[in-house]
Amino acid sequence: MDHPFKISETYENNKGSYTVLDIFPPQMQIEYAHGPKSVVNIDMQARIWDRIQTERAIEEEVRQRKMRTGRLPITFFGLEESDFKENVASTTWRSCEGLGGLVSQQLSDISGNIFQSVAIYRRPQFFVYPPELPMDNQKGGAKLLKFVVQINSEGLSMDFTLKSPTNRWVVIGTGLVFEKCCHSQSGKPI
C-alpha cells in the first residue's frame, strides 16, 4: 500500500499537526501536537496531506511570482543629451528597464511594497504607482495618487498628481528638480 507516512514523523491535517505512532493498514494511530491520540484512515490522511502540500506549493509559487513581478533587469545607466527633448523618439529612460523601472524598483525595495512604472503614451513622462490599487476609483470620487517624472528640454521634473472628483488633474508639489545636465554612459559629464 502506497502512502507517505513513517512512524515518528510529523504531518498535518485539518485538525492540526500530528505525529504517527503506529501504522496498521488501512489505519494508523496518530497523536496531535495539542494532545489527543486518534486512529485514522491512512488513505483519507494521505489525500488530506497531499492537498495541504499542494496548497502550500501554490501559495509559495504565488509569493515568488509577486516577488518577481515580472521585472526585467534594469539597464539604465544615466541620461543622455538626446533624452532632453519634447518628444519620446529614441528615448529609453521611460521604459520598465530604464529610469521608470529603476524608480519603481527602488521604491519597492525601500517601502517593502510593490510599485510599477508606466510610460505615458507619446509624452516624455512615466508614472509610478502600486499595482494593487485601481487606476481609477469612481465610487468615492477619489483618484489614485501617482508619482510622475517628466524629462524635457528644460530638465527633469517630478510631481505627485491625482484627479479630483470633477476629473480635473490636481498637481501636488511640482517643480524642476534638475536643470539639463547629464552624464554619458561612460560617466563623463556632457
C-alpha positions as CSV (number, residue, x, y, z in Angstrom):
1,M,0.0,0.0,0.0
2,D,1.4,3.4,-1.1
3,H,1.3,6.2,1.4
4,P,3.8,8.9,2.6
5,F,3.7,8.1,6.3
6,K,6.5,7.0,8.5
7,I,6.4,6.2,12.2
8,S,7.7,9.1,14.4
9,E,7.3,11.6,11.5
10,T,5.1,14.7,11.8
11,Y,2.3,15.6,9.3
12,E,-0.8,17.8,9.3
13,N,-4.5,17.5,8.7
14,N,-7.4,19.9,9.1
15,K,-7.2,19.5,12.9
16,G,-3.6,20.4,13.2
17,S,-0.1,18.9,13.4
18,Y,0.3,15.2,14.4
19,T,2.9,12.5,14.8
20,V,2.5,9.0,13.5
21,L,2.7,6.5,16.4
22,D,1.9,3.2,14.6
23,I,0.8,2.0,11.2
24,F,-1.5,-0.9,10.7
25,P,-3.1,-0.7,7.3
26,P,-5.7,0.5,6.4
27,Q,-5.4,2.6,9.6
28,M,-2.7,4.3,11.7
29,Q,-2.5,5.7,15.2
30,I,-1.6,9.4,15.5
31,E,-1.0,11.9,18.3
32,Y,-1.9,15.5,17.7
33,A,0.6,18.2,18.9
34,H,-2.2,19.6,21.2
35,G,-2.5,16.2,22.9
36,P,-5.2,13.7,21.9
37,K,-4.5,10.4,20.2
38,S,-6.6,9.1,17.4
39,V,-6.9,6.1,15.0
40,V,-7.4,7.4,11.4
41,N,-7.8,6.0,7.9
42,I,-4.4,6.1,6.0
43,D,-6.0,6.8,2.6
44,M,-8.0,9.7,3.9
45,Q,-5.0,11.2,5.7
46,A,-2.8,10.7,2.6
47,R,-5.3,12.7,0.5
48,I,-5.5,15.4,3.1
49,W,-1.7,15.6,3.4
50,D,-1.4,15.8,-0.4
51,R,-3.9,18.6,-0.6
52,I,-2.1,20.6,2.2
53,Q,1.2,20.1,0.4
54,T,-0.3,21.2,-3.0
55,E,-1.9,24.3,-1.4
56,R,1.5,25.2,0.2
57,A,3.2,24.8,-3.1
58,I,0.7,27.0,-4.8
59,E,1.0,29.7,-2.1
60,E,4.8,29.6,-2.4
61,E,4.5,30.0,-6.2
62,V,2.2,33.0,-5.9
63,R,4.5,34.5,-3.3
64,Q,7.5,34.0,-5.6
65,R,5.6,35.4,-8.6
66,K,4.7,38.5,-6.5
67,M,8.3,39.0,-5.6
68,R,9.5,38.7,-9.2
69,T,6.6,40.8,-10.5
70,G,7.9,40.1,-14.0
71,R,10.6,42.7,-13.6
72,L,13.0,43.0,-16.4
73,P,16.6,43.7,-15.5
74,I,17.3,47.4,-15.1
75,T,19.6,48.7,-17.9
76,F,19.5,52.4,-17.1
77,F,23.0,53.9,-17.0
78,G,22.1,57.6,-16.9
79,L,20.6,60.2,-19.0
80,E,22.0,61.2,-22.4
81,E,21.9,64.6,-24.1
82,S,19.4,63.1,-26.6
83,D,16.9,62.4,-23.7
84,F,16.2,66.1,-23.1
85,K,13.6,66.9,-25.7
86,E,9.9,67.4,-26.1
87,N,9.1,64.0,-27.7
88,V,9.8,60.4,-26.9
89,A,11.6,59.3,-30.1
90,S,14.7,57.2,-29.4
91,T,14.4,57.5,-25.6
92,T,14.9,54.6,-23.3
93,W,14.6,56.2,-19.9
94,R,10.8,55.9,-19.7
95,S,10.8,52.1,-20.0
96,C,10.5,49.4,-17.4
97,E,14.2,48.6,-17.9
98,G,15.1,52.3,-17.7
99,L,14.7,55.1,-15.2
100,G,11.0,54.2,-14.8
101,G,11.9,50.7,-13.7
102,L,14.7,51.9,-11.5
103,V,12.5,54.3,-9.6
104,S,9.7,51.7,-9.2
105,Q,12.3,49.1,-8.1
106,Q,13.9,51.4,-5.6
107,L,10.5,52.5,-4.1
108,S,9.6,48.8,-3.8
109,D,12.9,48.0,-2.1
110,I,12.7,50.9,0.3
111,S,9.0,50.5,1.2
112,G,8.6,46.7,1.1
113,N,5.6,47.3,-1.2
114,I,5.4,46.6,-4.9
115,F,5.4,49.5,-7.3
116,Q,5.5,49.6,-11.1
117,S,6.1,52.2,-13.7
118,V,4.1,53.0,-16.8
119,A,5.3,55.2,-19.6
120,I,2.7,57.8,-20.6
121,Y,1.8,57.3,-24.3
122,R,3.6,59.8,-26.6
123,R,4.7,62.0,-23.7
124,P,8.2,62.3,-22.2
125,Q,6.8,61.1,-18.8
126,F,6.3,58.0,-16.8
127,F,4.4,57.5,-13.6
128,V,4.9,55.1,-10.6
129,Y,2.1,53.5,-8.6
130,P,1.3,50.4,-6.5
131,P,-0.3,47.9,-9.0
132,E,-2.8,46.5,-6.5
133,L,-4.6,49.9,-6.4
134,P,-7.2,50.6,-9.1
135,M,-6.1,53.3,-11.5
136,D,-9.5,55.0,-11.0
137,N,-11.8,54.7,-8.0
138,Q,-15.2,56.1,-9.2
139,K,-17.2,55.1,-6.1
140,G,-15.6,57.5,-3.7
141,G,-14.6,60.1,-6.3
142,A,-11.0,59.7,-5.3
143,K,-8.4,59.0,-7.9
144,L,-5.1,57.2,-7.4
145,L,-2.2,59.4,-6.4
146,K,0.7,59.0,-8.9
147,F,4.3,59.9,-8.8
148,V,5.1,61.5,-12.2
149,V,8.5,62.1,-13.7
150,Q,9.0,64.2,-16.8
151,I,12.1,64.9,-18.8
152,N,12.0,67.6,-21.5
153,S,14.3,70.2,-23.0
154,E,14.3,72.2,-19.7
155,G,15.4,69.3,-17.5
156,L,13.8,66.8,-15.1
157,S,10.7,67.5,-13.0
158,M,8.7,65.3,-10.6
159,D,5.3,65.7,-9.0
160,F,2.5,63.9,-7.3
161,T,-0.8,64.1,-9.1
162,L,-4.3,62.9,-8.6
163,K,-7.7,63.5,-10.2
164,S,-10.3,65.5,-8.4
165,P,-14.0,64.3,-8.2
166,T,-14.6,66.5,-11.2
167,N,-12.0,64.7,-13.2
168,R,-9.5,67.6,-13.3
169,W,-5.9,66.8,-12.6
170,V,-4.6,68.3,-9.3
171,V,-0.8,68.7,-9.0
172,I,0.6,68.4,-5.5
173,G,4.2,69.7,-5.2
174,T,5.8,70.2,-8.6
175,G,9.0,71.7,-9.8
176,L,12.0,71.4,-11.8
177,V,14.4,69.1,-10.0
178,F,17.4,69.2,-12.2
179,E,18.3,71.6,-15.0
180,K,19.5,70.0,-18.1
181,C,22.7,68.3,-17.1
182,C,23.7,64.8,-17.6
183,H,26.4,62.2,-18.0
184,S,27.1,59.9,-20.8
185,Q,27.2,56.1,-20.3
186,S,30.9,56.4,-19.8
187,G,30.2,58.5,-16.7
188,K,31.7,61.7,-18.2
189,P,29.6,64.9,-18.0
190,I,28.1,66.1,-21.2
